[in-house]
Amino acid sequence: MSHVVEVTPEPGATPGAPEHHRPPRPGGTWTLRRHGVRTVVELELRQRVRSTRWRVALGAWFVVCVLVTWLTFRTSAQLVGPDYAGYSADGTDAFSSELEMTFHVPRGPLIFGLIVFFVMLAGFLVAPTLSAGAINGDRDAGTLATLQVTLLSPAEIAVGKLLAGWTAAVAFLVVALPFVVVSLAAGGVRVVSLAVTLVLLVVLLGVVCAIGLGFSALVSRTTASALLTYLTVLALTVGTVVLFGLTFPLITQTDEVRVNDYTADASCTWSTQSETRSHTERTWWLLAANPFVVVADAAPSAPGAARYGVPDPLQAIRSGVREARSGPADREDWCGDGADAGVQPGSTAPVWPWGLGADLLLGAGAVWLTVRRLRIPQGALPRGTRVA
């Protein structure tokens, strides 16, 4: 005699579905709810705030900022002092009278540029440590699976962890903010320059945190994800410059150029000459994604630096990258007698929108990869990966 056993399906289960089937997550993979994102952010930040190393790191960072700011002011005082006899951008004496020489030359552009670059460099060293272990670190600890089986969507987990790491990175920027602001007291720097620079620093720190988050979801070891993040940052900051320099043999050629040059009788005459020139207008985009180029090119110029010939790191980078974008001029005036009509002027088109767009796309791609890697169930996991 055969017996028929009737099985009552669990509430919410789909008849005929395999045993491992689970009800779909409300809203789907890319659902973003404010409550869900806030829950993940609070969990991450509470864990960081309770850590003693976090407070020690902030304290050490404050001491380093004090030391660097003091050294920057001392160094700039030696390079640019009250008797600084610099030259303006047009090559003439920066001071028009003896009375003007008695005033203190504004050192703000030099101090501001050095401190901003230091804060950027330090921020790019700290940010990977705050996000490169956000996914694989929780997976090793067995806490990631707990989040994944809740009603939180993969997008909420990814964005929440990104915002938590980003907030921690911005905390270091907030500690350094007074030392960036103090450069305004040295004169020559406008408030709008400070505002633009700070906004870009916050955005670029978020991009680095997103890259670290993406690598933490891609590889299983926290050390590997941190290393890959550092290598990516190194490629953006140093690698772009090195690659741009390596392309010079490929873009250098001999051109026929109209030149205004001195003749045997010391007069100036236009003639056609063969000149070897590098056409950087073909490869300038290699520098656009460099974070230092983005910040320097976007910051408004300091009029005091141009007037007194004060060294300005931001202006130097801005001029160099825009000149590279314009490429060599159609004509060259070596006499400088004012007969340079028709000479192609240097390009004033900004480069930073292209670079910032490329960096944001890179960060968005990392977030997209993180969300994809957080979807469950997953068909395959790397060997040795801990699930719960």
C-alpha positions as CSV (number, residue, x, y, z in Angstrom):
1,M,0.0,0.0,0.0
2,S,1.4,3.4,-0.9
3,H,1.1,6.4,1.3
4,V,0.7,9.9,0.1
5,V,2.4,12.6,2.2
6,E,1.1,16.1,1.8
7,V,3.5,18.9,2.4
8,T,2.3,22.3,3.4
9,P,4.5,25.1,1.9
10,E,5.9,27.7,4.2
11,P,4.2,31.1,4.1
12,G,5.7,33.2,1.2
13,A,7.2,30.2,-0.5
14,T,6.5,29.6,-4.2
15,P,4.9,26.2,-5.0
16,G,7.2,24.0,-7.0
17,A,10.3,26.1,-6.3
18,P,13.5,24.4,-5.1
19,E,14.3,24.2,-1.4
20,H,16.9,26.9,-1.5
21,H,14.5,29.4,-3.0
22,R,13.9,32.5,-0.9
23,P,11.3,35.3,-1.4
24,P,12.7,38.1,-3.5
25,R,14.2,41.1,-1.6
26,P,11.8,43.9,-1.3
27,G,12.5,46.5,-4.1
28,G,15.4,44.6,-5.7
29,T,19.1,44.9,-5.8
30,W,19.3,48.6,-6.5
31,T,16.7,49.7,-3.9
32,L,18.0,52.7,-1.9
33,R,16.0,53.7,1.1
34,R,17.2,56.4,3.5
35,H,16.5,54.2,6.5
36,G,18.5,51.3,5.1
37,V,21.5,53.4,4.2
38,R,21.4,55.2,7.6
39,T,21.3,51.9,9.4
40,V,24.5,50.7,7.7
41,V,26.3,54.1,8.2
42,E,25.4,54.1,11.9
43,L,26.7,50.5,12.4
44,E,30.0,51.3,10.6
45,L,30.6,54.6,12.4
46,R,29.8,53.2,15.8
47,Q,32.4,50.5,15.3
48,R,35.0,53.1,14.3
49,V,34.2,55.6,17.1
50,R,34.6,52.9,19.7
51,S,38.1,52.1,18.4
52,T,40.9,53.7,20.3
53,R,43.1,53.6,17.2
54,W,40.7,56.0,15.5
55,R,41.0,58.7,18.1
56,V,44.8,58.2,18.3
57,A,45.0,58.6,14.5
58,L,43.0,61.8,14.6
59,G,45.2,63.2,17.4
60,A,48.4,62.3,15.5
61,W,47.1,63.8,12.3
62,F,46.4,67.1,14.2
63,V,50.0,67.2,15.5
64,V,51.4,66.5,12.0
65,C,49.3,69.3,10.6
66,V,50.6,71.7,13.2
67,L,54.2,70.7,12.4
68,V,53.7,70.9,8.6
69,T,52.0,74.3,8.8
70,W,54.7,75.8,11.0
71,L,57.4,74.5,8.6
72,T,55.5,75.8,5.6
73,F,55.4,79.3,7.1
74,R,59.0,79.3,8.1
75,T,60.1,78.1,4.6
76,S,57.9,80.6,2.8
77,A,59.3,83.4,5.0
78,Q,62.8,82.6,3.7
79,L,61.7,82.3,0.1
80,V,59.3,85.2,0.1
81,G,60.0,88.0,2.6
82,P,59.5,91.7,2.9
83,D,62.5,92.4,0.7
84,Y,61.5,89.8,-1.9
85,A,62.6,91.2,-5.3
86,G,60.5,88.9,-7.5
87,Y,59.3,89.5,-11.0
88,S,55.7,89.6,-12.3
89,A,54.3,87.3,-14.9
90,D,55.4,89.6,-17.8
91,G,59.0,89.5,-16.7
92,T,59.1,93.0,-15.3
93,D,60.1,94.1,-11.8
94,A,57.3,93.2,-9.4
95,F,57.6,96.4,-7.5
96,S,56.8,99.7,-9.1
97,S,58.2,102.0,-6.3
98,E,60.3,101.9,-3.2
99,L,57.2,102.5,-1.1
100,E,55.6,99.4,-2.4
101,M,58.7,97.3,-1.5
102,T,58.2,98.2,2.2
103,F,54.9,96.3,2.3
104,H,54.8,92.6,3.2
105,V,54.6,90.5,0.1
106,P,51.6,88.2,0.2
107,R,52.8,84.6,0.8
108,G,49.4,83.1,0.8
109,P,49.5,81.4,-2.6
110,L,52.7,79.6,-1.8
111,I,51.5,78.5,1.7
112,F,48.0,77.6,0.5
113,G,49.3,75.4,-2.4
114,L,51.8,73.5,-0.2
115,I,49.3,72.8,2.6
116,V,46.6,71.8,0.1
117,F,48.9,69.3,-1.6
118,F,50.1,67.9,1.7
119,V,46.5,67.4,2.9
120,M,45.6,65.8,-0.4
121,L,48.6,63.4,-0.3
122,A,47.9,62.4,3.3
123,G,44.2,62.0,2.6
124,F,44.9,59.6,-0.3
125,L,47.1,57.6,2.0
126,V,44.4,57.4,4.7
127,A,41.3,56.9,2.6
128,P,42.2,53.4,1.3
129,T,42.6,52.1,4.9
130,L,39.1,53.2,5.7
131,S,37.3,51.4,2.8
132,A,39.6,48.7,1.4
133,G,38.4,46.2,4.0
134,A,34.8,47.2,4.3
135,I,33.5,44.1,2.4
136,N,36.1,41.4,2.7
137,G,36.9,42.3,6.3
138,D,33.3,41.8,7.3
139,R,33.1,38.6,5.3
140,D,36.2,37.2,7.1
141,A,34.6,38.2,10.4
142,G,31.3,36.5,9.5
143,T,29.2,39.7,9.9
144,L,28.6,40.4,6.2
145,A,26.2,37.5,5.8
146,T,24.1,38.8,8.7
147,L,23.6,42.1,6.8
148,Q,22.9,40.3,3.5
149,V,20.0,38.1,5.0
150,T,18.2,41.2,6.3
151,L,15.8,43.4,4.3
152,L,18.8,45.6,3.4
153,S,19.4,45.7,-0.3
154,P,22.9,45.2,-1.8
155,A,22.9,48.9,-2.9
156,E,22.0,50.0,0.6
157,I,24.9,48.0,2.1
158,A,27.4,49.3,-0.5
159,V,26.3,52.9,-0.3
160,G,26.1,52.8,3.5
161,K,29.6,51.4,3.8
162,L,30.9,54.0,1.3
163,L,29.3,56.9,3.2
164,A,30.8,55.6,6.4
165,G,34.3,55.4,5.0
166,W,33.9,58.7,3.3
167,T,32.7,60.4,6.5
168,A,35.8,59.0,8.3
169,A,38.1,60.4,5.6
170,V,36.4,63.8,5.7
171,A,37.0,63.8,9.5
172,F,40.7,64.0,8.8
173,L,40.0,66.9,6.4
174,V,38.0,68.7,9.0
175,V,40.9,68.4,11.5
176,A,43.2,69.9,8.8
177,L,40.7,72.6,7.8
178,P,42.0,75.3,10.3
179,F,45.5,75.0,8.9
180,V,44.3,75.4,5.4
181,V,42.2,78.5,6.4
182,V,45.2,80.0,8.2
183,S,46.9,80.4,4.9
184,L,44.4,83.2,4.1
185,A,46.1,85.3,6.8
186,A,49.3,85.3,4.7
187,G,47.4,87.3,2.0
188,G,46.9,86.8,-1.7
189,V,44.4,83.9,-1.6
190,R,40.7,84.5,-2.2
191,V,37.9,82.8,-0.2
192,V,36.4,81.4,-3.3
193,S,39.7,79.5,-3.9
194,L,39.4,77.9,-0.5
195,A,35.8,76.9,-1.0
196,V,36.4,75.4,-4.5
197,T,39.5,73.5,-3.2
198,L,37.7,72.1,-0.2
199,V,34.7,70.9,-2.2
200,L,37.0,69.1,-4.7
201,L,39.0,67.5,-1.9
202,V,35.8,66.1,-0.4
203,V,34.7,64.7,-3.7
204,L,38.1,63.2,-4.6
205,L,38.3,61.5,-1.1
206,G,34.9,60.0,-1.9
207,V,36.3,58.6,-5.2
208,V,39.3,57.0,-3.4
209,C,36.9,55.5,-0.8
210,A,34.7,54.1,-3.6
211,I,37.7,52.5,-5.3
212,G,38.8,50.9,-2.1
213,L,35.2,49.6,-1.6
214,G,35.2,48.1,-5.0
215,F,38.5,46.2,-4.5
216,S,37.2,45.0,-1.1
217,A,34.3,43.4,-2.9
218,L,36.4,42.0,-5.7
219,V,39.2,40.2,-3.8
220,S,38.9,38.1,-0.6
221,R,42.0,39.4,1.3
222,T,42.0,42.8,2.9
223,T,45.7,43.3,2.3
224,A,45.3,42.6,-1.4
225,S,42.4,45.1,-1.7
226,A,44.3,47.8,0.2
227,L,47.4,47.2,-2.0
228,L,45.3,47.4,-5.2
229,T,43.7,50.7,-4.0
230,Y,47.1,52.2,-3.3
231,L,48.3,51.1,-6.7
232,T,45.3,52.8,-8.3
233,V,45.9,56.0,-6.4
234,L,49.6,55.9,-7.4
235,A,48.6,55.4,-11.0
236,L,46.3,58.4,-10.9
237,T,48.8,60.7,-9.2
238,V,52.2,59.6,-10.4
239,G,51.5,57.2,-13.2
240,T,49.6,59.7,-15.3
241,V,52.6,62.1,-15.2
242,V,55.1,59.4,-16.0
243,L,52.9,58.1,-18.9
244,F,52.6,61.6,-20.3
245,G,56.3,62.0,-20.3
246,L,56.9,58.6,-22.0
247,T,54.7,59.7,-24.9
248,F,56.9,62.6,-25.9
249,P,58.9,60.6,-28.4
250,L,55.7,59.6,-30.1
251,I,54.3,63.1,-30.4
252,T,57.6,64.9,-31.3
253,Q,58.0,65.9,-35.0
254,T,59.6,68.5,-37.2
255,D,57.3,71.3,-38.3
256,E,57.6,74.3,-40.6
257,V,57.0,77.3,-38.3
258,R,56.8,81.0,-38.9
259,V,59.4,82.6,-36.6
260,N,60.1,86.3,-35.8
261,D,63.9,86.2,-35.2
262,Y,66.8,88.6,-35.2
263,T,68.8,88.9,-38.4
264,A,72.5,89.8,-39.0
265,D,71.8,93.5,-38.7
266,A,70.0,93.1,-35.4
267,S,66.6,93.7,-36.9
268,C,63.6,91.3,-36.6
269,T,62.2,89.5,-39.6
270,W,59.6,86.8,-40.0
271,S,60.8,83.7,-41.7
272,T,59.9,80.0,-42.1
273,Q,62.1,77.6,-40.1
274,S,62.1,73.9,-39.3
275,E,61.5,73.3,-35.6
276,T,61.3,70.1,-33.6
277,R,58.2,70.4,-31.4
278,S,56.1,68.1,-29.2
279,H,52.4,68.1,-30.0
280,T,51.0,67.7,-26.4
281,E,47.5,68.6,-27.6
282,R,47.3,64.9,-28.5
283,T,48.1,63.6,-25.1
284,W,47.0,66.2,-22.6
285,W,44.1,64.1,-21.5
286,L,46.5,61.7,-19.8
287,L,47.0,64.4,-17.1
288,A,43.3,65.3,-16.8
289,A,42.4,62.6,-14.3
290,N,45.3,63.4,-12.0
291,P,43.6,64.6,-8.7
292,F,46.3,67.2,-8.2
293,V,45.7,68.6,-11.7
294,V,41.9,68.6,-11.0
295,V,42.3,70.7,-7.8
296,A,45.0,73.0,-9.2
297,D,43.2,73.7,-12.5
298,A,39.8,74.3,-10.8
299,A,41.1,76.7,-8.1
300,P,40.8,80.3,-9.2
301,S,44.1,82.1,-9.7
302,A,45.6,84.3,-7.1
303,P,46.1,87.9,-8.4
304,G,48.7,88.7,-5.8
305,A,51.0,85.9,-6.9
306,A,51.0,87.1,-10.5
307,R,51.6,90.7,-9.5
308,Y,54.6,90.0,-7.2
309,G,55.9,86.9,-8.9
310,V,55.3,84.8,-5.8
311,P,55.7,81.1,-6.4
312,D,52.2,79.5,-6.6
313,P,52.1,75.7,-6.9
314,L,48.5,75.7,-8.1
315,Q,49.1,78.3,-10.8
316,A,52.2,76.4,-12.0
317,I,50.3,73.2,-12.6
318,R,47.3,75.1,-14.0
319,S,49.5,76.9,-16.6
320,G,51.4,73.8,-17.5
321,V,48.4,71.6,-18.2
322,R,46.5,74.2,-20.1
323,E,49.6,74.9,-22.2
324,A,49.9,71.2,-22.9
325,R,46.3,71.2,-24.0
326,S,46.8,74.0,-26.5
327,G,50.0,72.5,-28.0
328,P,52.7,74.4,-29.8
329,A,51.8,77.8,-31.3
330,D,51.4,78.4,-35.0
331,R,54.0,81.2,-34.9
332,E,56.8,82.1,-32.5
333,D,58.0,85.6,-31.7
334,W,61.6,85.4,-30.4
335,C,62.1,89.1,-30.7
336,G,59.3,90.2,-28.4
337,D,59.0,93.5,-30.2
338,G,55.2,93.4,-30.4
339,A,55.1,92.1,-34.0
340,D,53.6,88.8,-32.8
341,A,50.3,89.3,-34.5
342,G,48.8,85.9,-35.4
343,V,50.8,84.0,-32.8
344,Q,48.5,81.3,-31.4
345,P,47.8,82.2,-27.7
346,G,47.9,79.6,-25.0
347,S,44.7,77.8,-24.3
348,T,42.6,79.0,-21.4
349,A,40.1,76.2,-21.6
350,P,39.8,74.4,-18.3
351,V,40.9,70.8,-18.0
352,W,39.5,69.9,-14.6
353,P,35.9,69.1,-15.8
354,W,37.2,66.3,-17.9
355,G,39.4,64.9,-15.2
356,L,36.8,65.2,-12.5
357,G,34.3,63.4,-14.8
358,A,36.7,60.6,-15.4
359,D,37.4,60.2,-11.6
360,L,33.7,60.2,-10.9
361,L,33.1,57.5,-13.5
362,L,35.8,55.4,-11.9
363,G,34.2,55.8,-8.5
364,A,30.7,55.0,-9.8
365,G,32.1,51.9,-11.6
366,A,33.6,50.7,-8.3
367,V,30.2,51.2,-6.5
368,W,28.4,49.3,-9.3
369,L,30.9,46.4,-9.0
370,T,30.4,46.3,-5.2
371,V,26.6,46.1,-5.5
372,R,26.9,43.3,-8.1
373,R,29.2,41.3,-5.7
374,L,26.8,41.7,-2.8
375,R,23.9,40.2,-4.6
376,I,22.6,36.9,-3.1
377,P,22.5,34.1,-3.8
378,Q,25.9,34.0,-5.5
379,G,26.7,31.2,-7.9
380,A,30.3,30.9,-6.9
381,L,32.6,32.1,-4.2
382,P,36.4,32.1,-4.1
383,R,38.0,29.2,-2.3
384,G,38.4,29.8,1.5
385,T,35.8,32.5,1.6
386,R,33.8,32.6,4.8
387,V,30.1,33.0,4.4
388,A,28.9,33.1,8.0
